[in-house]
Amino acid sequence: MNFDSIINMISRMFLRRATNWGIRKGIDMAAGKGKPASQMSQHERDMARKGRETVKLARRAARISRRMGR
């Protein structure tokens, strides 16, 4: 491996992590409607929790389907 390919590999790794972090934060903001938990009503907190659980299930299903595709 030459130095250029190593730099590309490392930069892709950091870019992938940053992108995934941003997507997760965006989903959390959408599920919680951008409010902190202290400003939400009980119903809004329950809906945000259910949204996070749904996202967790979707991620797990995507991970399983990727494994089955191998």
Secondary structure, 3 states (H helix, E strand, C coil): CCHHHHHHHHHHHHHHHHHHHHHHHHHHHHHHCCCCHHHCCHHHHHHHHHHHHHHHHHHHHHHHHHHHHC
